[in-house]
Amino acid sequence: MLILVCGLAYALVSFDFGDIRLNDFPHISKAGNELSAKVNGLSSQIDEKLPGKISDQIQFNKKSAHISSSIDGVSLHMFDVGEGLSVLVDYKDTEVLIDGGYSEYGDDIVKDIKPYVNGDIEYVIGTHSHADHVGGLAEIIKDYQVDKTIYGDTGTSKSFKDFENAAKNEPNSNWVQNKDETVKLADGLTMETFDVFDEDDNTNNNSVVTLFDTGGVKILVMGDAEDKAEGYLLDKMSHVDILVVGHHGSETSSSEAFLDKTTPTYGLISSAGPEYQYNNPDRDVIRRLASHGTQIYGTYKSGGITATVHKGGITLSPPVSDELTPDNYDAPY
């Protein structure tokens, strides 16, 4: 109803009927202006009195309405790899693959990325040595030409060794450890990697953290970085539009201080769900994200998730009904 009235007010004030404009009729124009003013006042009153959840959603709509990008068509694909992570950032002929889930997901990722890969994969990033992140990468490197592989830390597990061997044996390819670096990818799209830690006792904190900037829209991929790593990054962070939530939504990541700095518009969680043995995502993390006005989606409910950046905003593949909240995040799915 409110939308209908707003539309009517706008039509009364400025709608164009060929060569006749209603602004040429003072009495009608005055009535339209008065109606518009009343609608604006009513909107403010409703916004103040609405219950928390609805009010937060309206605030989110206002927040997302101002998203813009100088580049059109950058897409992020988060694949459903259970309690793991695999994300592809794709723009025209440029692809960056971050992690590949457990080894059993390697063949699936090979097929999933095929529609988006044009020629070589420019970068493969293994955020850290845990099997749920690098396990599937060996299969991808065997099936695609990879120009450069970046790793966060080293490990002794079979999953990591298979990944390392595949990358080192890839012809015409570089195998390098993560460092603080900003790379120009294409048409102004940049990728910044942060070398937070290399030999922290907690392997999660050795994760490569990656920030993409489309010239207005920022996409931050945290790997499994926990609150210690987040603290190190605070001075380097500002608002991000898409956050690939750290450590599958675990309670050890997405601290209040970090979210205060990044204020993400969208939060995407790769997880097997709260009924799985690790109980991710954690309820407190969902609460913290929601309290910052973040719209949250998870692969355990939505399956694969795609976010596409347009000059006028961002579109997501999951329906709004898939949004996770503190009240529904652990509901049967």
Secondary structure, 3 states (H helix, E strand, C coil): CHHHHHHHHHHHHHCEECCEEHHHCHHHHHHHHHHHHHHHHHHHHHHHHCCHHHHHHHHHHHHHCCCCCCCCCEEEEECCCCCCCCEEEEECCEEEEECCCCHHHHHHHHHHHCCCCCCCEEEEEECCCCHHHHCCHHHHHHHCCEEEEEECCCCCCHHHHHHHHHHHCCCCCEEEECCCEEEEEECCEEEEEECCCCCCCCHHHHCCEEEEECCCCEEEECCCCCHHHHHHHHHHCCCCCEEECHHHHCCCCCCHHHHHHHCCCEEEECCCECCCCCCECCHHHHHHHHHCCCEEEEHHHHCCEEEEEECCEEEECCCHHHCECCCCCCCCC
